[in-house]
Amino acid sequence: MPAAPALSSTTYPADGRWHSDAGQAGTFKVTDPTGKAVHRHAHRRHGLLLLAPTTLGTHALTARVKGPNGAWSDWAIHTFRVGAIAGNFSTSFINDIAEAHFSQTLHPPVDDAPIEELPADEAYPEEDDIPAGFVEQVDPEVVETEDSATAAPVAELPERADQDVIGTSLDGSAQTLVNLPTGSASPAELSSTGLVIYPNTQTDADTIAVRTGTNAVELFHLLRSRNAPSSFTYRPALRPGEVITVGEDNTMMTSGLERGLTTFVTAPLALDAKGNTIPVSMTLSGNDIVVALAPAEGQSIAYPVLLDPGYGYGYGYGYGYGSITDAK
């Protein structure tokens, strides 16, 4: 059986980067490394194919060769990406860009390890921790229903990118948790892989959200070129008496005398297209939190870049404990 051929292209190389445009033809070279493949006219070591991808996104060219004895080689695969990624694009193409480079970050693995069961023959007596003489007081004006008994705090993503993330507490009251950074009024769209995408929110940039629970969503900024913003400003919703303080290790927190800790901002993260970590700074400007890329001197950045601000909230708002963007 002949060896699988080698595939290459100067127009669409398999380098993980984005090239050319849909409809733009490229030459693909099919090379037989052993020279044992046959052609209907003569033995050939290589052949050329002229192909024009019809759509933007990730594509794969497959090829195999046939030996003199009629046996076919294994398939060779040449995976390449079509399209310049600067400009305004559809949600489907933005989803393809994000998934191609940051799928593991956007879809972290779920720990599905089985829960250890207790031995069947081992009894654990219930402990009565109710204080002596305790009498439960029932508010006659509050009628508990099945819905209210099972109610949970909810974090709501906005319908448009120029709106706010809203938290709804157990009692049904709503409160702005954080104002999204200034951008276009792009409507939220659900992608084929379950990402909530606000396309083209800034120049060569998009906002992506992933729901990680009823009361937890995670926000990201996809920066597609060096023309995209390198910093984003968040405006936490402060109640009377609340203040923002700077903590250690690039963190911040909001707290008040009556409610204690209400919100926190963990150390933001950024990854480039090659999986390299880019340092990120976080500063306080008045009551605004500014998150910005802060690459090391001489550090090159391979776009696109995924920026994760790391915003979350705690008990003070009465919404329960969960992250608005992942509390790492």
N, C-alpha and C positions, 0 to 999 in steps of 0.2 A: 504494500500500500504506500503510495507517495506521501510525502510530508505535506501538512497543511500549508497553503501559500502564505506569503507575507503581503499585507495590504498597506498602502500608504497614499497620502495625498498632500500636495502642497497647499491647495485651496482649502481643504477641510481636514487638517491633521487631527489625529486622535490624541490631543494634548490637554483635553479638559477645558479648553478655552472656547470662546464664541467667535465664529468667523463668518464673513460674507453676509449673504441674505437669501431669503427664500426665492427660488426661481433662478438663482445664479449658478450656472454650470461649473462643475469642477472636475478635474481629471484625477482618476483613481488608478493606481498602478498595482497590478496583481503579479507578484513575483514567485516563481517556483524555486525554492532554495536549493533543490537537488538537481534540477534540470531533467527530471524523469517524467514529467507530465507530458501529455501528447496534445497536439492540436490537429484539426482535421486536415491541415495542409502540411504541417511540419512540426518538428519538435521545437518548443519555444520556452525560453526561461522567464518571459514576462509578457504581460498584455496590458493594454490601457483601456479604461472605461471612461466615457464622458457622461456624467450624471448631473441633473439639476434637482436638488431637493425642493419639493413643492411647498413645504411649510416650515415655519420657525420651530426650533426646539431640538431635542436630542434624537439623533438618527443612528442606525446601525446598518452597515453594508456587510453581507456575508458572502463568502465565496469558497469554492473547493476546486480541486484539480483531479484529473483522471489519469491514471498510469497506463503504461503500454499493455498491461494485462487486463485492463478494464476495471480495475479497482479504483474507488474514489477515496480521496484523502478526507481527513476530518475537516469540519468547517472552520474557517478563519473569520473572525469578527473585527470590524473596524468601526468603533463607536465615535461619532463626532457630533459637534453642536453647531447649529446653524442660526445666525442672526447676531447683529450688533446689539448690545443690551443697553445702550444709552437711548433715551427717548421715551415716548409714551406708548404703552403696550396694553394688550388685553390681559384680563385676569389669568386666562389659561397659560399664556406665555410666561407671565410673572411667576406663576405656580411652578412651571417647568424649571425656571432659573433657580428658584428657591430650593426645590426638591433635589435638583442636580448637585448642588453644593452643600446643602445644610440639612439633609433629610433626617439624620440622626439627632440633630439638635432640636428640630421642629417636632419630631416624633420620638421622644426618649423611650427606651424600652420599659415595659411594664414588668414589675417584679411579680411573676405568677407562681412563685414557689409555693408548694402546698403548705397550708397551716397545720402545724403539729397538733394532733389530737391528744387530749388527756386520756390516761388509762381508764378503761371502762369500769374497772373494779375499785377506783379510787374516788372517795366521796369528799366533797368540799362543802362543809356546812355554811349556810348563809349567815352573815354577820349583821346583827341589828345595830345600826349606828344612829337610830333616831333618839334624840335626847329624851330623858324621862319627863313626862308631863307635857310633851309637845302636842299641840293641837293645830292642825292645818287650817288656815284661814282661807275661805273661798270668797272671791269677789263676786257678789251677785250680779254685777253689771257685765261681767266678762263670761261669756258662754263658750266653752271649749268645744270645738267641732273636730271631726276627723282630719279636716284640712289644716286647722290651726295646730293640732297636736303633732302633725308630721311636717309642719312648716320649717323651712331652712333658709338661712340668709342667701341672697342671690346677687351675683355680680353681673351686670348687664353691659354688654358691648353696645356702643352707639350705632345707629343706622348709617351715619356718615362720619367721615374722618375729622370733620370740624366740630364734632360734638364731644360729650364727656362720658367717661366710664362712671356708671351709677351703681351704688349698692343699695339693696333693699333689705331692711332688717327684719327680724322675726315678727315685729308688730306691724309690718307692712309699710313703714315710713321709708322714704327714699332720701338719699344724700349723695351729692357729687363726691366721688372719691378722688378723681384726678382729672384735670383738663388735659386733653391730648395736645401735643405740640402743634403749632400753627402749620396749616397745610390746606390743600384744596378740599372741597366738599365731596370727596369721592365716596360713592355709596359702597357699603360692605357687600362683598360677594363671596359665596361659599365655593371653594375650589373642589376639584374632583378628588383631592386627597384629604379633604376635611379641614383645610386652612381657611380662615376668614381673612380675605384680602381686601385692603383699601388701595386700589391701584393708583399710581402716579400722584401720591400725596405731596411730594416735593420734586424738584428737578432730579431726574434719574433715581428716584427713591420711592419706596412703597412701605406701607404699614401692614404688618401681618399679625393676626391674633390666633391663638390656639386656646380652646376651652379645655382646662384641665380638671374641672369639677364644677358643681353647681355654683359655688361661691368663689371660683378661682379661674382666672383667665390670664394668659401670658401674652405680652405684646413684644413685637420685634420691629426693627427698621431694616429694610433691605436696601442697601446702598449699591447701586449698579455701576457707578463710575466715579472718577475723582471729582466730577462736577456736582455730585450729590452733596447735601449738607454734611458737615463733619460734626455738628453739635445739634442737640435738641433740648428744648426748654419745657419742663413739666411744672405745672402749677397745682400743688396739692390743695384740696379744699380745707381751709382752716376754720374751725369754730372759735367762738369767743374764748380767749384765754389760752389758746393753743399756740405753741411755738415750735420752730424747727431747730434742731441742734445737730452739729456735725459730730459724728462718732469716729471711732478708729477704723482703720482698714477700708477707707473709701465708702463709709456708710453714713446715713442720716436717719433721723427719727423725728416724728411729730408727737408731742405729748401735751397734756393739760393737767391742771391741778385736780380736777374732778374725775376725769376719765383715764388718767394715766396714759400709757402708750397707746396711740391710735393708729399711726401709720409708720412705715419704715421703708427705707430705700437701701437695698443691699448693693454690694459692689457690682457695678455693671460689667458686662463682658462683651467682647467683639471677636469674631473670627473672620478670616479672609477666605478666598476661594481655594487656597491651598491647605486650609486647616490650621494656619498659623494664628496664634493669639495676638491681638493688637491691644496694647495698654489703653485704658479708658480713664479719663478724669471725671470727677464729679464735684461741682462747686455750688455754693449757695450765693445767689444774687438777690438780696432782699428776701422774699419768701419763695422765689423761683429756684428750682433745682435744674442746673445745666449739666447735661451729660455730653461728653465730647470725646472723639477719638484723640489719643495722645501717643502716636507711634514713637518708638525710640529713634534717636538720631541715626539716620542712615537706613532705617527699616523700610523696605519696599512693601507695598500693599498690592496684593492680587485681587482685583475686583471680580465679582461682587463681594460685599462685606455684610455680615449679619451682626447688628448691634442689639444687645439685650439690656434694657435699662435696669431691670430687677426691682420692681415696685411692689409693695405689699401693704396689708393693713392688719390691725390686731383687734383686741377686745373693746377698745374704747368706743367704737362706733356702734357696738351692739350687733355686728354682722357675723360674729364668730371669727375664727382664725383661718386665714387663707391668703393666697397671693393674688394680686391683680396682675402683676407680671411676676414671674417666678421668683419667690423668695429663696435664694440659694442658701 
